[in-house]
Amino acid sequence: MQGYIDCHCHISAGDFDKDLEEVVESSKKAGLLALLAVAEHAGEFDKIIELSQRFPGFIFPCLGVHPVQEVSPEQHRGASLQDLDAALPIIEKYKEHLVAIGEVIIHGDADKEAQRQVLIGQAQIAKNLDLPLNVHSRSAGRPTIHLLREQGVEKALLHAFDGKPSVAMEGVKAGYFFSIPPSIIRSEQQKLVKQLPLENICLETDSPALGPEKQVRNEPQNIRISAEYISKIKGVSLQTVMEVTTQNALRLFPKLKCAIRP
């Protein structure tokens, strides 16, 4: 398979409003076959759907409720079941177009019980719609994997995982995938890449965050930085990393197969 899949990015972020066409074009030139656009709150849902219609067969929508909701640029609050209830009609409306439910999160610093309930609700939605979960588990790797397993989630991507490699291996046993962003070249998670089987690794950028340089806007075209790093650590060719991670993404997100031909 000639090309990469960015399994987790925020292409709907305001950071891209002024030059989105150029960002998409440079992504394609860098060998990207598809971008998975993840949401953080219901306010982004329509924009993500619009982007997937504006760039059909290239931007694919993932809708979900993040546990930290923005009230204003200076003020945030924890997500509630009411936020999930508000999101449900939109998810239902666009369910045929979705490739995953996400971004869903357990965040180590926020209200644990409310987060659990919001994540459990979204895990059930994903199971009902036969969709994978696109998951962030900041400072909560083990509880997240345990909760996913407890809920019977079989298909999940753990993006930018910051837990111990031994905890990640519990996710590998459950059949989950882990996506690696370009920030890996400056992070402490390099041991994670060494230990994870290539068959459980996908690529992501988390654009506009988690780029190779701090405080610099990340873009999907930087996906190659993740792939090159994995190639170096694993001692396999860049071509192998490209082929295996893309096949992994197609296994996890089967709806991509109709748009992406080998």
C-alpha positions in Angstrom: 0.0 0.0 0.0 1.6 3.2 -1.2 0.7 5.9 1.3 0.0 6.9 4.8 -3.1 7.3 6.9 -3.3 9.9 9.6 -5.5 8.2 12.2 -6.1 11.1 14.5 -5.9 14.8 13.6 -7.9 18.0 14.4 -8.1 19.4 10.9 -11.3 21.3 11.9 -9.2 23.4 14.3 -9.3 27.2 13.8 -5.5 27.0 13.2 -6.2 25.7 9.7 -9.1 28.0 8.7 -6.9 30.4 6.6 -4.9 27.8 4.6 -6.8 24.5 4.7 -6.6 24.0 0.9 -2.8 24.3 1.0 -2.6 22.0 4.1 -4.7 19.3 2.3 -2.6 19.7 -0.9 0.7 19.4 1.0 -0.7 16.3 2.8 -1.4 14.6 -0.4 2.0 15.4 -1.8 3.6 13.9 1.3 1.9 10.6 0.5 -1.2 10.8 2.7 -4.2 8.7 1.5 -6.6 9.8 4.3 -7.1 11.9 7.3 -9.3 11.0 10.2 -10.8 14.2 11.6 -11.7 13.8 15.3 -14.0 16.0 17.3 -13.8 17.2 20.9 -17.4 18.6 21.3 -20.7 18.7 19.5 -20.0 22.3 18.3 -17.4 20.9 15.9 -19.6 18.1 14.5 -21.1 20.0 11.6 -17.8 21.5 10.6 -16.1 18.1 10.5 -19.0 16.7 8.4 -18.7 19.6 6.0 -14.9 19.1 5.7 -15.5 15.4 4.9 -18.0 16.4 2.2 -15.6 19.1 0.8 -12.8 16.6 0.6 -14.6 13.3 -0.1 -12.5 10.2 0.1 -9.7 12.1 1.9 -11.1 13.5 5.1 -13.2 11.1 7.2 -15.3 12.1 10.2 -15.0 10.8 13.8 -17.5 12.4 16.2 -17.3 12.2 20.0 -17.4 14.1 23.3 -14.2 15.1 25.0 -14.3 15.1 28.9 -13.1 18.8 29.1 -15.6 21.2 27.5 -14.8 24.8 26.7 -17.1 27.4 28.1 -14.9 30.3 26.9 -11.3 30.6 25.9 -10.4 31.1 29.6 -12.9 28.8 31.2 -13.4 25.0 30.9 -15.7 22.5 32.6 -16.0 18.7 32.8 -18.2 16.9 30.3 -21.5 15.6 31.5 -24.1 13.1 30.3 -26.1 16.1 29.1 -23.2 16.9 26.6 -23.5 13.3 25.4 -27.2 13.6 25.0 -26.8 16.8 23.0 -24.3 14.9 20.7 -26.5 11.8 20.1 -28.9 13.2 17.5 -26.0 14.5 15.4 -24.2 11.2 15.7 -27.4 9.4 14.7 -27.9 11.7 11.8 -24.4 11.1 10.3 -23.8 7.5 11.5 -23.5 6.1 8.0 -20.6 8.6 7.3 -18.6 8.0 10.5 -15.5 5.9 10.6 -15.1 6.0 14.4 -16.5 7.5 17.6 -14.0 10.0 19.0 -12.1 11.6 20.3 -13.1 10.1 23.7 -10.9 10.5 26.7 -10.2 9.6 30.3 -8.1 12.5 31.6 -6.1 11.8 34.8 -6.8 15.3 36.3 -10.6 15.6 35.7 -13.7 14.3 37.5 -13.3 10.5 37.2 -16.9 9.3 37.6 -18.4 11.8 35.1 -15.7 10.8 32.6 -16.3 7.1 33.2 -20.0 7.6 32.4 -19.4 9.7 29.3 -16.9 7.1 28.0 -19.1 4.2 28.9 -22.0 5.9 27.0 -19.8 6.4 23.9 -18.4 2.9 24.1 -22.0 1.6 23.9 -22.7 3.9 20.9 -19.6 2.6 19.1 -20.7 -1.0 19.8 -24.2 -0.4 18.6 -22.9 1.3 15.4 -20.1 -1.3 15.0 -17.5 1.5 15.0 -14.1 1.7 16.6 -13.3 4.1 19.4 -10.6 6.8 18.9 -9.3 7.2 22.5 -7.1 9.6 24.4 -6.0 8.5 27.9 -3.9 11.3 29.2 -2.2 10.2 32.5 -4.8 7.4 32.8 -3.5 4.6 30.6 -4.3 1.6 32.8 -7.8 2.8 33.9 -8.7 3.5 30.3 -7.6 0.1 29.0 -9.4 -1.6 31.9 -12.6 0.3 31.3 -12.5 -0.5 27.5 -12.1 -4.2 28.2 -14.7 -4.1 31.0 -17.2 -2.6 28.4 -16.4 -5.2 25.9 -14.8 -2.8 23.4 -13.0 -4.9 20.8 -11.9 -2.1 18.4 -10.0 0.9 19.7 -7.2 3.2 18.8 -5.2 4.7 21.7 -3.7 7.9 20.4 -0.6 9.5 21.8 -0.5 6.9 24.6 1.6 8.2 27.5 1.4 5.2 29.9 4.0 2.5 30.6 4.9 0.0 27.9 3.8 -2.8 30.2 0.4 -1.2 30.4 0.3 -0.8 26.6 0.9 -4.5 26.3 -2.4 -5.1 28.1 -4.0 -3.2 25.3 -2.1 -5.2 22.7 -3.5 -8.4 24.3 -7.0 -6.9 23.9 -6.3 -6.3 20.2 -6.1 -2.5 20.4 -3.9 -0.2 18.2 -1.6 2.6 19.3 -1.0 5.6 17.0 2.4 7.5 17.1 2.6 11.2 16.5 5.6 13.2 15.2 6.3 14.5 18.7 7.8 11.0 19.4 11.2 12.4 18.3 11.2 14.6 21.4 9.1 12.6 23.8 9.8 10.1 26.6 7.6 7.4 24.9 10.4 6.0 22.7 10.5 2.8 24.8 6.8 2.3 23.9 7.6 2.2 20.2 10.4 -0.4 20.8 8.0 -2.7 22.7 4.8 -2.4 20.6 4.5 -4.9 17.8 4.4 -3.2 14.4 1.1 -5.0 13.8 -0.5 -2.9 16.6 0.9 0.5 15.4 -0.8 3.2 13.4 0.3 6.7 12.5 -1.2 10.0 13.5 -0.2 13.7 13.7 -2.8 15.1 16.2 -2.4 18.3 14.1 -2.2 21.1 15.0 -0.7 19.7 18.3 2.1 17.1 18.9 4.4 18.2 16.1 8.2 17.6 15.9 8.8 21.1 17.4 7.1 22.6 20.5 4.8 25.6 19.9 4.9 25.1 16.1 1.7 24.2 14.3 1.8 20.6 13.3 0.4 19.4 10.0 -0.6 16.1 8.5 2.3 16.1 6.1 4.6 15.5 9.2 3.2 11.9 9.3 6.4 10.8 7.6 8.4 11.9 10.7 6.5 9.3 12.8 7.1 6.6 10.1 10.8 7.3 9.8 11.2 7.2 13.6 9.4 3.8 13.8 11.5 2.5 10.9 14.7 3.5 12.7 13.7 2.1 16.1 12.3 -1.2 14.7 15.2 -1.7 12.2 12.8 -2.1 9.3 12.4 -0.2 6.0 10.3 2.9 5.7 8.3 1.0 3.1 7.5 -1.7 5.6 6.3 0.8 8.2 4.1 2.5 5.5 2.6 -0.8 4.4 2.0 -2.3 7.8 0.6 0.8 9.5 -1.7 1.5 6.6 -3.0 -2.1 6.6 -3.5 -1.8 10.4 -5.6 1.4 9.9 -7.7 -0.3 7.2 -8.3 -3.2 9.6 -9.3 -1.0 12.4 -11.3 1.5 10.2 -12.9 -0.8 7.6 -15.0 2.0 6.2 -11.8 3.5 4.7 -11.4 0.5 2.4 -14.2 1.6 0.0 -12.4 4.9 -0.6 -8.8 3.7 -0.6 -7.8 1.0 -3.1 -4.6 -0.9 -2.8 
